[in-house]
């Protein structure tokens, strides 16, 4: 559930994704990069560990699930830690406009005053799937062929949903509603629910599910209920019925 009022009224803002300046970058252990952002940018880290440092000296640890929002003019340096697996970062360049007058939002726009700078998204699998789909659309022949307009529209809608999910996750963490172990529980339960609804026949016993996740049956049932408001057994039954 969204905490409080969103910084941005997404009904009034149009997102324009730059299809030719988006993709996925990889970095080996120990690599260092410097960037100056010319547009709004969003990074999603899908693997690896590193550190991102802004020109004001603030630092952000980079690991799977971290999303960073950059404004035009930001100068950053990223460093991939030695000994870690290859880092993969999905990156997207974009513009934001007011729908009413098509006026472009700038770095200091009032709507962005409380917009998160970075966070660890709750729905990692959803975020990653959307990133991969956007990049697949961008690279495919469909992008340039008969269905080009439809492909661009789909990519823009998916990216729009990523921005909303990012803002929601940022507010959840800012408000203290979710952090640390709670965030891990949210992610774990979210992944479990995705698997249950994908193949409910594989999930027969609550005790076995809890044991596979490293918990007792009673404790894991409480975790699932605290995240979803529903009993795990009820979730399995509903998934089978649906």
Buried (B, 14 or more C-beta within 10 A) or exposed (E): EEBEEBBBEBEEBBBBBBBEBBBEEEBEBEBEBEBEBEBBBBBBBBBBBBBBBBEEEEEBEBBBBBBBBBBBEBEBBBBBBEEBEEBBBBBBBBBBBBEEEEEBBEEEBEBBEBBBBBBBBBBBBBBBEBBEBBBEBBEEEBBEEEBBEEBBEBBBBBBBBBBBBBBBBBBBBBEEEBBEEBBEBBBBBBBBBEBBBEEBEEBEEBEEBBEEBEBEBEEBBBBBBEBBEEBBEEBBEEBEEE
